[in-house]
């Protein structure tokens, strides 16, 4: 129960930060904010996949997908910071 609650809170936080990044991108058109927007959206997708795996809605192991999404998110964060 607690894991599902924490996953849901992380999902809402990722979506909120994606929304803030979207507003920042529309105002500034900086590539770094676009990278952050994509990273937060990927984080939200990752949390959704994890939540579905925790609830046993997916019968297959999704750890490979979750790991790949995590690597993409980290790479986008590095690009957003490096380009500044």
Helices and strands as residue ranges (DSSP letters): H 2-28, H 31-54, H 63-82
